[in-house]
Amino acid sequence: MINIQSIGFVADVKLENFIENKLGKIIKLNGDIAGAEVFLRVEKSDITENKVVEINLDIKGANVFAKKQNKTFEEAADLAADALRKQVVKHKEKLRAK
């Protein structure tokens, strides 16, 4: 189950679908993922890269977290998903080595 929370604004359906699609691919990598918490917010700053995406995956035996900031939520979500994918693969390999 993917839970998306936008803080201080309402995320449009297109953005939510984009994030769910990205996370769906990661969830397929590891069947032990119980769910995902996604937090979207806009940092109050002078820089244009003020969109923040935080993703927490609940994997059996571990928690995997990524936080990325960029110009758009899509780019930040993309970067966070890449970071999570690497962590999930690493976690899966660690379990296989036991």
N, CA and C of each residue as an Amber inpcrd file, in Angstrom:
protein
   294
   0.8290000  -1.1760000   0.0000000   0.0000000   0.0000000   0.0000000
   0.8820000   1.2500000   0.0000000   0.5920000   2.1670000  -0.8890000
   1.3560000   3.4030000  -1.0000000   0.5040000   4.5550000  -0.4700000
   1.0310000   5.2460000   0.5410000   0.3220000   6.3660000   1.1530000
   1.0720000   7.6530000   0.8120000   0.4380000   8.5400000   0.0650000
   1.0640000   9.7950000  -0.3520000   0.4220000  10.9480000   0.4060000
   1.2590000  11.7330000   1.0810000   0.7680000  12.8950000   1.8230000
   1.4720000  14.1400000   1.3010000   0.6800000  15.0890000   0.8380000
   1.2450000  16.3630000   0.4140000   1.0010000  17.3650000   1.5360000
   2.0660000  18.0020000   1.9730000   2.0110000  18.8870000   3.1250000
   1.9280000  20.3380000   2.6420000   0.8190000  20.9910000   2.9700000
   0.6580000  22.3990000   2.6230000   0.1010000  22.6720000   1.2390000
  -0.2280000  21.6230000   0.4930000  -0.8220000  21.7780000  -0.8350000
  -1.5310000  20.4810000  -1.2050000  -2.2840000  20.5220000  -2.2870000
  -2.9690000  19.3220000  -2.7630000  -2.2510000  18.8260000  -4.0180000
  -1.7280000  17.6010000  -3.9500000  -1.0310000  17.0170000  -5.0970000
  -2.0560000  16.5940000  -6.1420000  -1.7460000  16.8360000  -7.4080000
  -2.6840000  16.4240000  -8.4510000  -2.5520000  14.9300000  -8.7230000
  -3.5650000  14.3870000  -9.3350000  -3.6470000  12.9440000  -9.5900000
  -2.4790000  12.4790000 -10.4610000  -2.0770000  13.3120000 -11.4180000
  -0.9730000  12.9580000 -12.3120000   0.3180000  12.7250000 -11.5270000
   0.5930000  13.5870000 -10.5480000   1.7910000  13.4420000  -9.7150000
   1.6960000  12.1850000  -8.8600000   0.5360000  11.9520000  -8.2600000
   0.3620000  10.7460000  -7.4370000   0.5280000   9.4820000  -8.2690000
  -0.0290000   9.4660000  -9.4790000   0.1180000   8.3040000 -10.3660000
   1.5750000   8.0870000 -10.7440000   2.3000000   9.1860000 -10.9960000
   3.7220000   9.1030000 -11.3380000   4.5080000   8.4300000 -10.2040000
   4.2520000   8.8760000  -8.9780000   4.9580000   8.3200000  -7.8200000
   4.5650000   6.8620000  -7.5940000   3.2780000   6.5570000  -7.7060000
   2.8260000   5.1690000  -7.5210000   3.4420000   4.2410000  -8.5700000
   3.5770000   4.7230000  -9.7960000   4.1960000   3.9420000 -10.8640000
   5.6640000   3.6620000 -10.5410000   6.3880000   4.7060000 -10.0980000
   7.8070000   4.5440000  -9.7350000   7.9660000   3.5280000  -8.6020000
   7.1490000   3.6800000  -7.5620000   7.2680000   2.7900000  -6.4110000
   6.7810000   1.3830000  -6.7270000   5.8180000   1.2780000  -7.6270000
   5.3250000  -0.0360000  -8.0320000   6.4270000  -0.8970000  -8.6160000
   7.3030000  -0.2700000  -9.3880000   8.4320000  -1.0030000  -9.9760000
   9.3910000  -1.5030000  -8.9010000   9.5940000  -0.6900000  -7.8640000
  10.4880000  -1.0980000  -6.7700000   9.8470000  -2.2110000  -5.9520000
   8.5380000  -2.0950000  -5.7150000   7.8320000  -3.1130000  -4.9310000
   7.8960000  -4.4730000  -5.6390000   7.8850000  -4.4630000  -6.9720000
   7.9980000  -5.7220000  -7.7260000   9.3640000  -6.3730000  -7.5190000
  10.3910000  -5.5630000  -7.2260000  11.7340000  -6.1050000  -6.9950000
  11.7990000  -6.9560000  -5.7350000  11.0010000  -6.5840000  -4.7390000
  11.0760000  -7.2580000  -3.4560000   9.6700000  -7.4740000  -2.9140000
   9.2580000  -8.7050000  -2.8250000   7.9230000  -9.0430000  -2.3470000
   7.7250000  -8.8090000  -0.8610000   8.8140000  -8.4980000  -0.1450000
   8.7250000  -8.2830000   1.3000000   8.3610000  -6.8480000   1.6660000
   8.1340000  -5.9770000   0.6720000   7.7840000  -4.5900000   0.9580000
   6.3100000  -4.5300000   1.3500000   6.0750000  -4.1060000   2.5990000
   4.7060000  -4.0680000   3.1250000   3.9770000  -2.7970000   2.7180000
   4.7070000  -1.7160000   2.5310000   4.0580000  -0.4640000   2.1820000
   5.0610000   0.6590000   2.0170000   4.5310000   1.8060000   1.5980000
   5.3780000   2.9740000   1.3840000   4.6650000   4.2270000   1.8870000
   5.4230000   5.0810000   2.5560000   4.9380000   6.3920000   3.0020000
   5.6850000   7.4300000   2.1810000   4.9410000   8.3200000   1.5390000
   5.5530000   9.3660000   0.7160000   5.0900000  10.7230000   1.2450000
   6.0500000  11.6030000   1.4720000   5.7420000  12.9590000   1.9240000
   6.2390000  13.9520000   0.8830000   5.3550000  14.8360000   0.4430000
   5.6970000  15.8630000  -0.5300000   5.5470000  17.2210000   0.1380000
   6.5550000  18.0730000  -0.0180000   6.4010000  19.4260000   0.5280000
   7.2930000  20.4010000  -0.2320000   6.9410000  21.6650000  -0.1090000
   7.7050000  22.7300000  -0.7360000   8.4740000  23.4520000   0.3620000
   9.7980000  23.4780000   0.2140000  10.6350000  24.1950000   1.1680000
  10.5060000  25.6940000   0.9190000  10.4510000  26.4580000   1.9670000
  10.4110000  27.9130000   1.8040000  11.8500000  28.4050000   1.6910000
  12.2870000  28.6230000   0.4570000  13.6580000  29.0820000   0.2530000
  13.7440000  29.8910000  -1.0360000  14.8900000  30.5230000  -1.2520000
  15.0940000  31.3540000  -2.4290000  15.4880000  30.5390000  -3.6600000
  15.9180000  29.3120000  -3.4460000  16.3760000  28.5130000  -4.5870000
  15.1890000  27.8760000  -5.3070000  15.3740000  27.6090000  -6.6020000
  14.2870000  27.0080000  -7.3880000  14.1160000  25.5220000  -7.0810000
  15.1670000  24.8780000  -6.5970000  15.0810000  23.4490000  -6.2650000
  14.5070000  23.2930000  -4.8660000  13.2050000  23.6140000  -4.7240000
  12.5910000  23.6370000  -3.3990000  11.5210000  22.5750000  -3.1990000
  11.3900000  21.6330000  -4.1310000  10.4070000  20.5480000  -4.0010000
  11.0870000  19.3550000  -3.3280000  10.5120000  18.9130000  -2.2120000
  11.1160000  17.8300000  -1.4240000  10.2120000  16.6070000  -1.4410000
  10.8210000  15.4540000  -1.7060000  10.1200000  14.1730000  -1.6710000
  10.8430000  13.2700000  -0.6800000  10.1050000  12.7700000   0.2960000
  10.6360000  11.8070000   1.2520000   9.8380000  10.5200000   1.1000000
  10.5620000   9.4100000   0.9640000   9.8940000   8.1140000   0.8010000
  10.4640000   7.1400000   1.8190000   9.5720000   6.4770000   2.5340000
   9.9530000   5.4770000   3.5160000   9.3080000   4.1540000   3.1140000
  10.1250000   3.1490000   2.8170000   9.6050000   1.8250000   2.4720000
   9.6800000   0.9130000   3.6890000   8.6200000   0.2080000   3.9450000
   8.5630000  -0.7340000   5.0580000   8.8260000  -2.1340000   4.5060000
  10.0620000  -2.5790000   4.6790000  10.4610000  -3.9100000   4.2160000
  10.5950000  -4.8090000   5.4330000  10.1990000  -6.0590000   5.2790000
  10.3280000  -7.0120000   6.3790000  11.7930000  -7.0540000   6.8410000
  12.0210000  -6.6710000   8.0920000  13.3710000  -6.7080000   8.6380000
  14.1640000  -5.4260000   8.4650000  13.5980000  -4.4120000   7.7990000
  14.3580000  -3.1690000   7.5920000  13.4270000  -2.0360000   7.1890000
  13.9180000  -0.8360000   7.3560000  13.2440000   0.3510000   6.8470000
  14.1870000   1.0160000   5.8620000  13.6870000   1.3840000   4.7110000
  14.5000000   2.0100000   3.6800000  13.9500000   3.4090000   3.4490000
  14.8500000   4.4050000   3.4560000  14.4120000   5.7940000   3.3930000
  15.2410000   6.5740000   2.3770000  14.5770000   7.4840000   1.6700000
  15.2820000   8.3980000   0.7680000  14.5890000   9.7480000   0.8020000
  15.3920000  10.7970000   0.7820000  14.8710000  12.1650000   0.7470000
  15.6410000  12.9130000  -0.3360000  14.9020000  13.4580000  -1.3020000
  15.5330000  14.1790000  -2.4000000  14.8220000  15.5050000  -2.6280000
  15.5850000  16.4580000  -3.1380000  15.0700000  17.8020000  -3.3850000
  15.4690000  18.2120000  -4.8030000  14.5000000  18.8200000  -5.5370000
  14.7800000  19.2270000  -6.9100000  13.8140000  20.3200000  -7.3520000
  13.8830000  20.6780000  -8.6480000  13.0160000  21.7370000  -9.1930000
  11.5630000  21.3100000  -9.2680000  11.3290000  20.0250000  -9.5670000
   9.9580000  19.5160000  -9.6590000   9.8150000  18.2840000  -8.7680000
   8.5870000  18.0090000  -8.3830000   8.3330000  16.8130000  -7.5790000
   8.6790000  15.5540000  -8.3670000   8.4230000  15.5830000  -9.6820000
   8.7160000  14.4010000 -10.5070000  10.2060000  14.0910000 -10.4970000
  11.0380000  15.1290000 -10.6620000  12.4930000  14.9030000 -10.6600000
  12.9720000  14.4260000  -9.2980000  12.4430000  15.0270000  -8.2350000
  12.8300000  14.6120000  -6.8840000  12.3790000  13.1740000  -6.6120000
  11.1650000  12.8330000  -7.0440000  10.6590000  11.4650000  -6.8610000
  11.4960000  10.4660000  -7.6430000  11.9130000  10.8570000  -8.8430000
  12.7690000  10.0190000  -9.6730000  14.0830000   9.7070000  -8.9620000
  14.7160000  10.7480000  -8.4220000  15.9810000  10.5750000  -7.7000000
  15.7940000   9.7280000  -6.4500000  14.7140000   9.9720000  -5.7170000
  14.4440000   9.1890000  -4.5050000  14.1890000   7.7290000  -4.8570000
  13.4440000   7.4850000  -5.9350000  13.1540000   6.1060000  -6.3580000
  14.4380000   5.3760000  -6.7510000  15.3500000   6.0740000  -7.4380000
  16.6340000   5.4590000  -7.8000000  17.4280000   5.0750000  -6.5560000
  17.4590000   5.9880000  -5.5760000  18.1710000   5.7060000  -4.3290000
  17.5470000   4.5180000  -3.5990000  16.2150000   4.4710000  -3.5740000
  15.5160000   3.3620000  -2.9130000  15.7660000   2.0420000  -3.6240000
  15.7550000   2.0890000  -4.9520000  15.9840000   0.8600000  -5.7350000
  17.3330000   0.2480000  -5.3520000  18.3590000   1.0960000  -5.2570000
  19.6960000   0.6010000  -4.8850000  19.6820000  -0.0060000  -3.4920000
  18.9940000   0.6610000  -2.5610000  18.9300000   0.1520000  -1.1860000
  18.1680000  -1.1660000  -1.1100000  17.0800000  -1.2720000  -1.8610000
  16.2690000  -2.4940000  -1.8550000  17.0750000  -3.6630000  -2.4200000
  17.7830000  -3.4180000  -3.5140000  18.6130000  -4.4690000  -4.1150000
  19.7080000  -4.8970000  -3.1380000  20.3380000  -3.9210000  -2.5000000
  21.3990000  -4.2130000  -1.5340000  20.8470000  -5.0270000  -0.3630000
  19.6700000  -4.6440000   0.1310000  19.0370000  -5.3600000   1.2380000
  18.7170000  -6.7960000   0.8390000  18.2150000  -6.9790000  -0.3750000
  17.8600000  -8.3060000  -0.8690000  19.1050000  -9.1920000  -0.9930000
  20.2070000  -8.5890000  -1.4810000  21.4620000  -9.3490000  -1.6060000
  22.0120000  -9.7270000  -0.2390000  21.8570000  -8.8360000   0.7190000
  22.3400000  -9.1100000   2.0820000  21.5790000 -10.2880000   2.6840000
  20.2530000 -10.3230000   2.4490000  19.4400000 -11.4270000   2.9610000
  19.8030000 -12.7380000   2.2710000  20.1020000 -12.6670000   0.9840000
  20.4490000 -13.8630000   0.2230000  21.7920000 -14.4370000   0.6980000
  22.6740000 -13.5500000   1.1480000  24.0040000 -13.9840000   1.5830000
  23.9690000 -14.7080000   2.9360000  22.8960000 -14.5200000   3.6860000
  22.8010000 -15.1620000   5.0180000  22.5810000 -16.6380000   4.9140000
